[in-house]
Amino acid sequence: MSFNVDYNIYKPAINRQFSSQKNDNINEKQKNNTTNIQNPIKNSKNTKVSIFYINDVHGQIPRMEQLTSAAMAHDLYVKSNNIDGLKLASGDIMLGKNEAVNKTALSFLQLIGTNGYGLGNHEFDAGASQLHSHIKNSDLKIHGMNLNYPKDGSKLQDKIVRSSIEEINGNKYGIIGVQPSSLSQRVQSNKQLDGITVDSIPQTIVEIQEEVNLLKDKGINKIILLSHSGYEVDKAIAKYVDGLDVILGGHSHDLIEGIKEGENLFYSKSNEPIIITQAGRDGKNFGILDLEFDENGKIIKAKNDVKNTNDYPRNIITTCIANKYFNDVPEIIGTLEYADKCPKNQLIAENPYASFIADGMKTQLNADIALINSGNLRGTIPLGQISNRDVSSIVPFKNKMTLAYVSQADLVEALKFFGKSLKHIDSKPGLLQVSGIRYELSEDGDLKELEFIDKNGKKEKIDIENPNKNKKYLVAMDDYVSSANECPKCIKKLNTKDTIQVFDYDKDKLTIDYIKSFNNKPFNIKCDGRIKIDDD
């Protein structure tokens, strides 16, 4: 998804911030000269570096196992070409409150030799105190430049740096990290942040410039920003900050391939190239950014190669690390023979994995219908033999399953509400993923058709203009959906007279039991048209 922000709206605020800082090094006039990156002149003082970058892995342990192999392959590539190598992460490598997942994520970053780690919003899912307990003994250089700490201090303050300098083969690289200004809106409660706040976008941009200036005063002329602010904000940073060379992005889950002027190649006020990259979401991809700098720290040659993580095998070392933190060995539960690809935007289309999990929920709880909010699922399951941990990894936010009766009227109201995600810039909160019903939306998100499909496959058309308030279905959903967190006026069923039972486990257990019921018979995961978007 893309936030589609007009970064020019920040210009007045940024200029005010710049003028208040009285920074004489900043030229407020943008140069229009946008010459291409030139072919390098052979010069012994030129510097070549290859950057392995990741973002928004979202706690996907199977992907971390594969990314470990990819990172090791990058080590060989760097060594064989006798060039500098960096490994950098731009946030949301952790996800959720599961300590085993987050400790594995941190150990994975240490194992592959990460040179810089910029925090994202999901690193704070379990709270600032829990984050500190994970990183307090870590040797990783963890970056967070635009964080403000409470007056009485924070334990995190001593572990998070504004910037760092990495020296490789005598060449020095400056690394800066920033967090999303919307951090407080991305956690369940502000109490989780223990008084930590994040600067506004205009203020953050000014601070990045100040940090760049400090690094340049130290003689650093190759500077990289780890930004978990989203692609549109990153473009604003590229527009207004002078002296940056690379922005390794995250947060908006954009997959930015290659290098194209006006999309991820821009020019600073001093007419030097700035390259923006981002490798999508859920660890399905990673990037290799090869750069050549001249002796003045200007990029003169660049190649951005985004690679598919599935092309690399799982690494047993990361598997063993996960086994240690989970205190068990994953159980092989079945064989996935084929899976449809996930849609580009999983919030506003049928997700084959969500459909499969919803089928498992409905079947295992003997319900009429199952509902999942699209944002609850992350990642995919790799083909071949799969384990219980593979399934649990794509259900990172551990909720409690509920069974409750939902009327036709409430169901129609919910589908209409979530359908409007198609019109929202950020696609949130996303469509309801389903089992036991089939529905169709217009491209504007209007509900056009709805069918109930009973356990024998019989279809019953529901009148969406006049749904029956008295006819109810037994619905399986987690307590996030049943408590109506995203839709206060629909399906508010948790702890009401319609609640049949609340279970002390989430949908991953039901899916694991569902797969086990296949008795080792290989299975497929496919879209079947249960959610249709009419683009006529």
MOJO-V271959 format. One record per residue. RES is the residue in one letter. PHI is phi in degrees with one decimal (NA if undefined). NEAR is the number of other C-alpha atoms within 8 Angstrom. Layout:
res = <RES	RES>
phi = <PHI	PHI>
near = <NEAR	NEAR>
//
This chain:
res = <M	S	F	N	V	D	Y	N	I	Y	K	P	A	I	N	R	Q	F	S	S	Q	K	N	D	N	I	N	E	K	Q	K	N	N	T	T	N	I	Q	N	P	I	K	N	S	K	N	T	K	V	S	I	F	Y	I	N	D	V	H	G	Q	I	P	R	M	E	Q	L	T	S	A	A	M	A	H	D	L	Y	V	K	S	N	N	I	D	G	L	K	L	A	S	G	D	I	M	L	G	K	N	E	A	V	N	K	T	A	L	S	F	L	Q	L	I	G	T	N	G	Y	G	L	G	N	H	E	F	D	A	G	A	S	Q	L	H	S	H	I	K	N	S	D	L	K	I	H	G	M	N	L	N	Y	P	K	D	G	S	K	L	Q	D	K	I	V	R	S	S	I	E	E	I	N	G	N	K	Y	G	I	I	G	V	Q	P	S	S	L	S	Q	R	V	Q	S	N	K	Q	L	D	G	I	T	V	D	S	I	P	Q	T	I	V	E	I	Q	E	E	V	N	L	L	K	D	K	G	I	N	K	I	I	L	L	S	H	S	G	Y	E	V	D	K	A	I	A	K	Y	V	D	G	L	D	V	I	L	G	G	H	S	H	D	L	I	E	G	I	K	E	G	E	N	L	F	Y	S	K	S	N	E	P	I	I	I	T	Q	A	G	R	D	G	K	N	F	G	I	L	D	L	E	F	D	E	N	G	K	I	I	K	A	K	N	D	V	K	N	T	N	D	Y	P	R	N	I	I	T	T	C	I	A	N	K	Y	F	N	D	V	P	E	I	I	G	T	L	E	Y	A	D	K	C	P	K	N	Q	L	I	A	E	N	P	Y	A	S	F	I	A	D	G	M	K	T	Q	L	N	A	D	I	A	L	I	N	S	G	N	L	R	G	T	I	P	L	G	Q	I	S	N	R	D	V	S	S	I	V	P	F	K	N	K	M	T	L	A	Y	V	S	Q	A	D	L	V	E	A	L	K	F	F	G	K	S	L	K	H	I	D	S	K	P	G	L	L	Q	V	S	G	I	R	Y	E	L	S	E	D	G	D	L	K	E	L	E	F	I	D	K	N	G	K	K	E	K	I	D	I	E	N	P	N	K	N	K	K	Y	L	V	A	M	D	D	Y	V	S	S	A	N	E	C	P	K	C	I	K	K	L	N	T	K	D	T	I	Q	V	F	D	Y	D	K	D	K	L	T	I	D	Y	I	K	S	F	N	N	K	P	F	N	I	K	C	D	G	R	I	K	I	D	D	D>
phi = <NA	-127.6	-80.1	52.4	-91.1	-81.1	-69.7	-66.2	-66.8	-83.2	-55.8	-59.6	-66.8	-66.7	-62.4	-63.4	-63.4	-60.8	-67.4	-69.6	-83.8	51.7	-90.9	-73.5	-84.8	-100.3	-95.3	-77.8	-93.8	-81.2	-75.6	-95.1	-72.6	-118.6	-71.4	-68.3	-63.3	-86.5	-64.4	-69.4	-86.6	-60.0	-152.1	-64.3	-89.7	-67.0	-121.6	-110.3	-140.2	-119.0	-108.2	-90.1	-130.3	-138.5	-159.0	52.2	-71.9	58.7	67.4	-79.0	-63.5	-56.9	-69.3	-62.0	-62.1	-73.7	-65.8	-62.7	-63.8	-63.2	-65.6	-67.6	-63.9	-65.9	-57.7	-65.8	-61.1	-64.0	-65.9	-68.3	-99.0	53.6	-125.8	-71.6	-131.7	-128.8	-124.5	-134.5	-128.6	-107.3	98.2	58.3	-78.0	-83.8	-166.4	75.6	-109.0	-74.4	-62.2	-62.4	-63.5	-70.9	-68.8	-64.5	-60.0	-65.9	-66.4	-59.7	-63.0	-69.3	-60.3	-80.8	81.6	-63.5	-86.2	-159.8	-132.2	-91.3	-70.4	-107.9	-76.6	-72.6	-63.4	-99.5	-56.0	-92.4	102.1	-64.2	-65.6	-67.6	-60.1	-62.4	-63.7	-76.5	-98.0	-61.4	-106.0	-83.1	-92.0	-64.5	-87.0	-106.3	-110.6	-162.6	-83.5	-105.0	-87.4	-112.9	-102.7	-62.4	-59.6	-84.8	89.6	-147.1	-61.2	-67.7	-57.3	-83.7	-104.4	-111.6	-105.2	-72.3	-155.8	-145.2	-121.2	-108.8	-108.9	-132.8	52.3	83.8	-97.9	-109.6	-124.6	-92.1	-126.5	-122.0	-135.0	-131.5	-104.9	-68.0	-64.6	-91.4	-53.6	-63.1	-86.5	-101.2	-114.5	-64.4	-148.4	-61.7	-62.0	-62.1	-86.0	51.5	86.6	-77.1	-125.3	-124.4	-64.6	-63.3	-61.0	-59.4	-66.1	-61.0	-61.1	-63.1	-67.6	-60.2	-60.2	-62.2	-68.5	-60.2	-61.8	-64.0	-66.4	-66.1	-63.9	-89.5	88.0	-90.8	-120.4	-127.1	-126.8	-121.3	-107.5	-94.4	-115.7	-106.8	-114.2	99.3	-58.8	-65.8	-67.3	-60.8	-64.9	-64.5	-62.0	-61.9	-71.8	-104.6	-98.8	-106.7	110.3	-78.1	-108.9	-138.3	-118.5	-92.0	-95.7	-170.8	86.4	-92.2	62.5	-80.1	-105.9	-105.7	-102.6	65.7	-135.1	-136.4	-60.9	89.8	-110.5	-138.9	-122.9	-128.5	-127.8	-76.6	-63.7	-95.8	65.2	-106.3	-63.8	-127.7	-110.6	-108.0	-132.0	-166.2	-114.2	75.5	-145.7	64.1	70.7	-71.0	-138.5	-142.3	-123.9	-122.7	-109.1	-96.1	-131.3	-126.5	-106.3	-82.8	-66.5	-94.3	83.2	-97.7	-69.2	-117.1	-154.9	-151.4	-142.9	-113.1	-115.5	-92.4	-114.4	-87.6	-62.0	-64.5	-78.0	-120.3	-74.7	-68.8	-102.6	-66.0	-64.1	-66.0	-59.8	-66.1	-62.2	-62.9	-57.7	-63.4	-75.5	-80.9	58.4	-161.5	-111.2	-59.6	-96.7	-73.4	-116.7	173.8	-126.8	-88.6	-87.0	-153.4	-143.6	-64.4	-69.6	-70.4	-65.4	-58.3	-112.9	-72.2	-78.5	-127.8	-158.0	-66.1	-101.5	-58.1	-69.5	-66.1	-61.5	-64.2	-66.3	-62.0	-61.0	-64.3	-60.3	-63.8	-66.8	-70.1	-100.0	53.6	-94.5	-83.6	-140.9	-128.5	-130.8	-134.9	-77.2	-56.8	-72.7	-75.5	-102.0	-135.2	87.0	-138.3	-106.7	-68.1	-67.0	97.4	-64.8	-121.6	-112.6	-60.3	-70.6	-59.8	-68.4	-63.6	-67.2	-92.9	-123.0	-76.2	-92.0	-75.0	-109.1	-112.8	-72.0	-133.0	-118.7	-150.3	-85.0	-127.6	-78.0	-55.3	-62.9	-66.6	-63.6	-62.7	-60.8	-65.6	-63.6	-67.1	-63.0	-70.4	-61.5	-67.1	-59.7	-63.7	-97.9	-82.2	-57.7	-93.6	63.8	-96.8	-80.6	100.1	-74.0	-80.6	-84.9	-139.6	-144.4	92.6	-138.8	-131.5	-139.5	-127.4	-121.3	-75.6	-66.7	-93.0	91.3	-79.5	-72.5	-107.0	-157.9	-146.3	-128.4	-95.2	-118.9	-76.0	-67.6	-99.2	88.0	-75.0	-98.7	-132.0	-74.6	-102.7	-74.2	-73.4	-84.8	-143.6	-68.1	-78.3	-73.3	-95.6	-84.9	-123.9	-118.1	-82.4	-117.0	-94.9	-161.0	-87.5	-72.5	-72.2	-72.9	-70.8	-92.2	57.5	-62.1	-99.8	-133.3	-58.2	-99.3	-137.3	52.6	-86.3	-117.7	-66.9	59.3	-118.8	-65.3	-83.6	-73.3	-92.1	-162.6	-117.5	-105.8	-88.6	-157.2	-108.4	-67.4	-66.3	-62.4	-64.5	-67.9	-60.8	-64.4	-62.3	-65.5	-62.0	-68.5	-77.9	55.0	68.3	-76.8	-56.1	-132.5	-118.5	-123.8	-136.4	-78.3	-129.1	83.0	-69.0	-124.4	-121.7	-106.0	-84.3	-103.6	-69.6>
near = <8	11	10	6	6	6	10	6	6	10	9	7	8	12	9	8	11	11	8	6	6	6	7	5	4	7	7	6	5	7	8	4	5	7	4	4	9	6	6	8	4	5	6	4	6	10	9	10	11	13	12	14	14	14	18	15	15	14	15	13	12	10	13	13	15	14	13	14	12	10	10	9	8	9	9	8	8	12	8	6	6	6	9	10	11	10	12	13	13	19	18	16	14	14	14	13	8	8	6	9	14	14	10	13	13	11	9	11	10	10	8	10	7	13	10	12	15	17	15	14	14	14	14	12	12	10	11	11	10	8	11	11	7	11	9	7	5	6	5	10	10	11	15	15	13	11	11	8	10	9	4	4	7	9	8	9	9	7	10	10	12	11	12	9	8	9	8	8	5	5	7	11	12	14	13	17	16	17	17	13	10	7	11	11	6	8	12	7	7	9	7	13	12	11	8	9	10	13	10	7	9	11	10	11	12	12	10	11	11	8	11	12	9	8	11	9	7	6	6	11	13	12	14	13	12	16	17	16	14	15	14	12	11	13	10	11	9	14	10	9	13	11	12	14	13	11	15	13	16	18	14	11	13	12	8	10	8	8	11	7	7	6	7	12	12	13	12	17	14	8	9	11	12	14	11	12	12	15	17	15	14	13	18	12	13	15	14	12	12	11	12	13	14	13	8	6	8	12	13	12	11	11	9	12	9	12	8	8	13	8	5	9	8	12	10	7	7	12	10	8	10	12	11	8	10	9	6	6	6	8	7	8	12	15	12	14	9	8	10	8	5	8	8	4	7	10	11	11	11	14	11	13	10	13	14	10	12	14	12	12	15	16	9	10	8	6	13	12	13	15	13	13	11	14	8	9	9	12	12	6	8	9	10	7	9	14	11	11	8	12	13	10	13	12	12	13	7	8	9	12	14	15	14	13	12	13	12	14	10	11	11	10	9	11	11	11	9	12	14	11	14	11	8	8	8	7	12	8	11	14	13	11	14	15	13	13	11	13	12	12	15	11	9	8	12	10	13	9	10	13	11	11	12	9	7	5	6	7	8	7	8	10	7	10	4	6	10	8	9	6	7	9	10	11	14	16	13	13	11	8	13	13	10	13	8	6	10	8	6	10	14	9	14	11	6	6	6	10	13	9	7	9	8	6	9	12	12	10	9	12	12	11	10	11	10	10	6	10	7	8	7	9	10	8	11	10	10	4	7	11	11	10	9	8	5	2>
//
